[in-house]
Amino acid sequence: MKLTGTPLAGPSLSAQPARPAAPAHPDAVSPAAAAKPPAPTAPARHSAPAKAASGKSSPPKARRAQASPAKAPARATAADPKPARPAARSRGSRAGGHQHGGSWLGNVLNGVRHLGSGGQRRYTFYDSVTPQAIPAHQHVATYATGGFAVPASRVAGRGPVLWIDTRGYDYRASVLDVEPGDATPSVAATWAWHKLKSSPGSLACIYTMRSEWPAVRAAIGGLPGGMRSHVRYWIADPTGYPHIVPGASATQWYWGSHYDISSANSSL
């Protein structure tokens, strides 16, 4: 997901598949976080609902793991419906052997930190359980833990990779995945505390859906102020159009059968 050098423009988009209606966004959840959460021995996870039989409702990571590479999507038209997100992603136990860490976008931005007076630059990156399906020369994000963990050898030569933890115990990963079946908002606060405590000055990025974002922010609100300032948010909002949700550092705006596409600003 992160290559050294100049930023890449958004993907060349052709024909985009039709998508079902977008999920409803429930109200924010009440905060319940401690100022300095203790290290959990076994982080709690959402209970994942039963796997759908087939089609678009099946877990996207399982579906993408079996898919072949696809062409980049085209921009949606105003009449295009938003895609529906499955309730959970099915995963198994952790797979080890990864060497990851450091600042992902910091490496991508190496040598190109001149942001114009007009504001922050945006960068495009792809995430997938099958990173070999991601087009060449694109920044890659993939999984360090869970049932879809990817061996480091599979992304060799792809430049700096954004590693995603789905369990809440890999403090060297760049991102924690908070959604049904993965880490909970309270685990997000614990993970961020441990990551920032063990690596002062680093960033802790939380991926979540817009519906769960209020609960995640409430949990992160219990951290010390110095830590909160180092937390970033990567928000799923699959409109089909490149954009960044206000208040987020990155937005996953396209869900595909082979990979997802996100835009990020230089704060990630």
N, C-alpha and C positions, 0 to 999 in steps of 0.2 A: 503494500500500500504506500510505501514511502520510498521515493527514489531521490537521490541527490541531484540537485540541479534546478533548473527553472521550472516553474509550475506548469502543470499540464492543463490544457483547456478541457472543458466537459466533453464527454464522449460524443462521437459522431453518431447521431441518432437517426434511425430509419423508421421502420414500421414497428409500432408498439402494440403488444397484445391487449385485447379488451380486458378490463378489470372490474370485478364486482364492487358493490358499494363499500365506502370506508367505515371502519368501526366507530361506534359512538364513544365519546369521551366522558367517563363518569366524573363526578365531583372530586375535589381533592380529599385525600385521607388525612385525618388528624395526626400531627407529629407525635412521635414516641421515641426519641433518641436520647442517648446518654451523652454527656460532654466528652467522655473518654471511654468509648466502648471497649470491653475486654476482648481478648482474642478467643474466638469460638473454637471448640475442639471439633465440632461438626456443624457447619453453617446450615441453617434451615433453608428449605427451598419450597417454592410453590408446589402444590400437587398438580402434576400435569394431567389434563383431561385425556380421555381415551382417544387413541389415534383414529383419524377419519379413514373411511374405507378407501377412497381414491380421489383423483382429481385435484382441483385447486385447494381443497380444504385439508389435504394431507400436510404433515409437518414439512415446512419449506426446506430445512436442512437435509432431511432424509430424502426429499424429492430431488434436491440439487445434487446430492451425492451420487445419484444414479444417472444424472442428465449429461448430455454432451454439450459442448460449447455452443452458445447462441450468438447471433448478431446483436450489436448494441441497440437498445430500444429507441424509438422515435419519441419526440415530445407528444404529450397527449393534447387533444383538442378540448375546447371548452365542453363539448358534449360527452367526452369520455368519462365513464364512471370511475371512481377510485377503487383500487383493489381491496378485497377483504383479507384481513390478517388472521391466520389460524390462531386458536387460543393458546397453543403451547407447542414447543419443539421437543421432540423425544430425544433424550440423550442417555448414554450409559456411563461407565466409569471413566476415570481420568486416564489419559495416555501420556506417558512422560517422555523425557528425552529432548525437551526444547531448551534452546539457549535464546533467551529473549530478554528485553529490558531496554532502558534508556528512553530518550525522548524521540518518539516516532516522527512527528511533524518537525521537530527541531532538526532532525537529520534531513528531512525532505527540503526544509527551507535553508539548509546550509548554503551560504553564498548568495541567497536571493532574498535577503531580509529587507530590501528597500521597498517599503510599502508607500504607495503614492499618497498624496495629500487627500485624495478622494476617499480613502478608507482602506480597510483590510482586503487583501487579495483572497480569492477563493481557489480551492484545490479540489479536484475530483479523485475519489478512490473507490475501490470495489471490495466487497467482502463476499466470501463463499466458503462452503465446506469442501469444495473441490477447487482449490486455487489455480490448478492447471487450466480451468475453464475461463479464467480471467484473461482478457486480451493482453498481449505483450505490451510492455512499456507503461503499464498502469500501476498505480500504487495499490498494494495488496493488504487486506486485513483477513485474518483467518484464526482458527481456534486452537488455543493452547491446552484446554482441558475439556472434559466431557466426552460423550460418546462419539463426537465428530472431531476430536482432536487430530491435528495434522502434524505429521513428522516434519521437523525443520528441513530435512533433505528435500521435501516436496516443493519448497519455496526458495531453494538455493538459486542464487543469481537474480532474484526478483527485487533486490535492493532492500532497504529497511522495511520490515514487516510489522504491522500493527497486530499484536497478539491479544486475543480475547479470552478472558477467564469466564467460565460459566458457573463456577462453583463457589467462589469467594475465598479461596485459600492460596491462590497464586499471586503473590504480591509483586512479582516481577513482570506480570502481564501489564499491558498498557491500558486495557479496558476491562470493565466488569459488565457482564450481560445481565440486566435485571428485567425479567419478564416471566410469565407463568412457565414453570418447569425449570427455571434457573434460580439465580440469587434473588432474595427479597430486598425491599428497600432498607430494612434494618441491617441486613448483611452488607449492603452497599456502604453504610456508614462505618462498619467494622473494617471492611476491606480497605476503604480509603484511609482510615486512621493508621492501619498497619503499613500500608504502602508508603504513605507520606512520612511516617515515623522512621521507617527503615531506609528511606531514600529522600532526605530533606531537599527541597527545591525541585523535586520532580512534579509531574502532574498526575492526577488520578481522574481518568475519564470514565463516566458511567453511561452505558447505552441503555435506553429504555424507550417505551412507547409513550405517546403524549398522555394517555390515560393514567399511567403510573408515575409520571414525572412529578406531580405535586407531592405524592407520598415519599418519593426519593429525596426531593429537596427538603421536605420536613425532617427526614432522618439525618441528612447531611447537616441540617441546621444545628444539630446538637454538638457538632465538632467545634474545636477552638477556631477562632476567626482566622488565624494564620493558616490553618489547614483548609478551611472553606474556600479561601482565595485561590487554592491550587486544585480545586475540583472543577472539571469540565463536563459538559453534557453532550451526548450524541443521541439525537432524538429521531425516532422512526415517524415519518409523516409522508407516506407514499402517494403523493399527488401525481407523480409522473413528470413534474416540472422541477428542474434544478432550483433549489432555494435553501435557505437556512432559517429555521424557526427562531424568532426573536428570543434572546436569552440563551440560546444553545451555541455551541462551538462547531457542531456538525449536524447535518440532517440527512437521514437515509430516505431519499425521495423516490426511489424506484425499487420495486421488488420483482425479481425475475425468477425463472425456473432454474437458472444456472448460476446467477450471481445477483447481488444487490448493488446499487450505486448510491453514493453519498457525496455531498459537498461539504467542505470544511473551510473555516477561516483560520487565520494565522494564530488564533488563541489556543488551538487544540495542542 
